[in-house]
Amino acid sequence: MKKIIAAFSAATLLALSGCGDTSTVDRIAEENAPASSSEPTKSPAELAEPETSTQAETQPISVSDEEMLDLSAMSASVVYGQVFDMVNNPYDYTGRMIKAKSPFAYYQDPATNKEYFAVLITDAMACCSQGIEFVLDGDKKYPDDYPEINEEITVTGVFNFYTEGTNKYCQLLNAQIVND
């Protein structure tokens, strides 16, 4: 009985604290969120890439399948917590192969015309979501080489992060959409 209460308490705490401040592909989550939100939305100027933008100095490394972090094999509660940790501790995951299965999301910044592609990870209660941006390997064009918006996909890639202004964003580089 104590184990059930402890598990329920941990799940409740995760559900209540899971919607904290996470700055990963917020623009995609906002674009795909319901229209009734009490949070202020960012203007196109705020989303535009500033001149001081820096790419994290990482080089993708060759990893084996044994080192892959397979988010697609985790429950909704566990995967949301894992992604939350990846967002808040990106150095711990940089260079690691990641596999994720979630709905496809797309956003084009109207100020810069820059396109962003992501998988949206939702928590167990489906009240919160975090996006993991991905950059497909090769010369791909949207919409020809991408799935339909909200189509469930599985994507693999090497974890990286970058900053734009003061915001930190996670991404999967050299990504591939794979068939299950």
C-alpha positions in Angstrom: 0.0 0.0 0.0 2.9 2.4 0.8 4.3 1.8 -2.7 1.0 2.7 -4.3 0.7 5.9 -2.3 4.3 6.9 -3.0 3.8 6.2 -6.8 0.5 8.2 -6.8 2.2 11.1 -4.9 5.2 11.1 -7.3 2.8 11.1 -10.3 0.7 13.9 -8.9 3.8 16.0 -8.1 5.1 15.4 -11.7 1.7 16.4 -13.1 1.5 19.5 -11.1 5.1 20.6 -11.6 5.4 19.5 -15.2 4.1 22.7 -16.6 6.9 24.8 -15.2 9.1 27.2 -17.3 10.6 25.2 -20.1 12.1 27.0 -23.1 12.2 24.4 -25.8 10.5 25.1 -29.1 7.9 27.2 -27.2 7.0 28.8 -30.5 5.9 25.5 -31.9 3.9 24.5 -28.8 2.2 28.0 -28.8 1.3 27.6 -32.5 -0.3 24.2 -31.8 -1.9 25.1 -28.5 -5.6 26.0 -28.1 -6.4 29.7 -28.7 -7.5 30.4 -25.1 -4.3 30.9 -23.3 -3.6 33.3 -20.4 0.1 33.5 -21.2 1.2 36.4 -23.4 2.4 35.4 -26.8 5.7 36.4 -28.3 5.7 38.9 -31.1 7.4 38.1 -34.4 10.2 40.5 -33.4 10.8 38.5 -30.2 10.9 35.3 -32.1 13.3 36.6 -34.8 16.9 35.3 -34.6 19.0 38.0 -33.0 22.5 38.8 -34.1 23.9 37.6 -30.8 22.5 34.1 -31.4 25.0 31.4 -30.6 25.1 27.7 -31.5 26.3 25.4 -28.8 29.8 24.3 -29.6 29.1 20.6 -30.0 30.0 18.1 -32.6 27.7 15.1 -33.3 29.3 11.9 -32.2 28.9 8.5 -33.6 26.9 6.4 -31.2 25.7 2.8 -31.2 22.0 1.8 -30.8 22.9 0.7 -27.2 23.5 4.3 -26.3 20.3 5.5 -27.8 17.8 7.1 -25.4 14.5 5.7 -26.7 11.7 8.0 -25.6 9.2 6.1 -27.7 9.4 3.1 -25.3 8.5 5.2 -22.2 5.1 5.9 -20.7 3.6 9.4 -21.1 4.6 10.4 -17.5 8.1 9.1 -17.8 8.8 10.6 -21.3 7.5 14.0 -20.3 9.7 14.0 -17.2 12.7 12.8 -19.3 12.2 15.6 -21.9 11.8 18.1 -19.1 15.3 17.0 -17.8 16.7 17.2 -21.3 15.6 20.8 -21.6 16.9 21.8 -18.2 20.2 19.8 -18.4 21.1 19.8 -22.1 24.8 19.3 -21.5 24.0 15.8 -20.0 22.4 14.8 -23.4 24.5 16.6 -26.0 25.7 14.2 -28.6 23.5 11.4 -27.5 21.2 9.6 -30.0 17.5 10.2 -29.2 14.4 8.4 -30.6 11.0 10.0 -30.1 7.5 9.1 -31.2 4.9 11.9 -31.2 2.8 14.1 -33.4 4.6 16.2 -36.0 4.4 20.0 -35.6 5.5 22.8 -37.9 6.0 26.5 -37.4 7.2 29.2 -39.8 8.3 32.5 -38.1 6.6 35.3 -40.1 9.3 37.8 -39.3 12.2 35.6 -40.7 10.5 32.9 -42.7 12.6 30.4 -40.8 10.9 27.0 -40.5 10.9 24.8 -37.4 9.9 21.1 -37.3 9.3 19.2 -34.1 7.7 16.3 -32.3 5.4 17.4 -29.4 5.7 15.4 -26.2 2.6 15.7 -23.9 2.4 14.7 -20.3 0.1 11.9 -19.0 -2.8 14.3 -18.4 -2.4 15.9 -21.9 -2.4 19.4 -20.4 1.2 20.3 -21.1 3.5 19.7 -24.0 7.1 20.2 -24.9 8.6 20.2 -28.3 11.8 18.7 -29.5 12.8 20.4 -32.7 14.5 18.3 -35.3 16.6 19.0 -38.4 16.3 16.3 -41.1 19.5 14.9 -42.6 19.9 16.0 -46.2 18.3 18.7 -48.4 14.6 18.3 -47.4 11.8 20.7 -48.4 8.6 21.4 -46.6 5.9 20.2 -47.2 7.1 17.6 -49.8 9.5 15.7 -47.6 7.6 16.0 -44.3 4.5 14.3 -42.8 1.1 15.9 -42.3 0.8 18.2 -39.2 -0.3 16.2 -36.2 0.6 12.9 -37.8 2.3 10.6 -35.4 5.9 10.0 -36.4 9.1 8.4 -35.0 12.2 10.5 -35.4 15.8 9.8 -34.5 18.7 12.2 -34.3 21.7 13.4 -32.3 20.7 15.7 -29.4 22.0 19.3 -29.5 20.9 22.6 -28.2 21.3 26.2 -29.2 20.4 29.7 -27.9 18.6 32.5 -29.5 18.9 35.6 -27.4 18.3 34.4 -23.9 16.2 31.3 -24.8 17.6 27.8 -25.0 16.2 25.4 -27.6 16.7 21.6 -27.9 17.0 19.9 -31.3 17.9 16.6 -32.9 20.5 17.0 -35.6 21.0 14.6 -38.6 17.5 13.5 -37.9 15.6 10.9 -39.8 11.9 10.0 -39.8 11.8 6.2 -39.4 9.1 3.6 -40.0 8.2 1.5 -36.9 
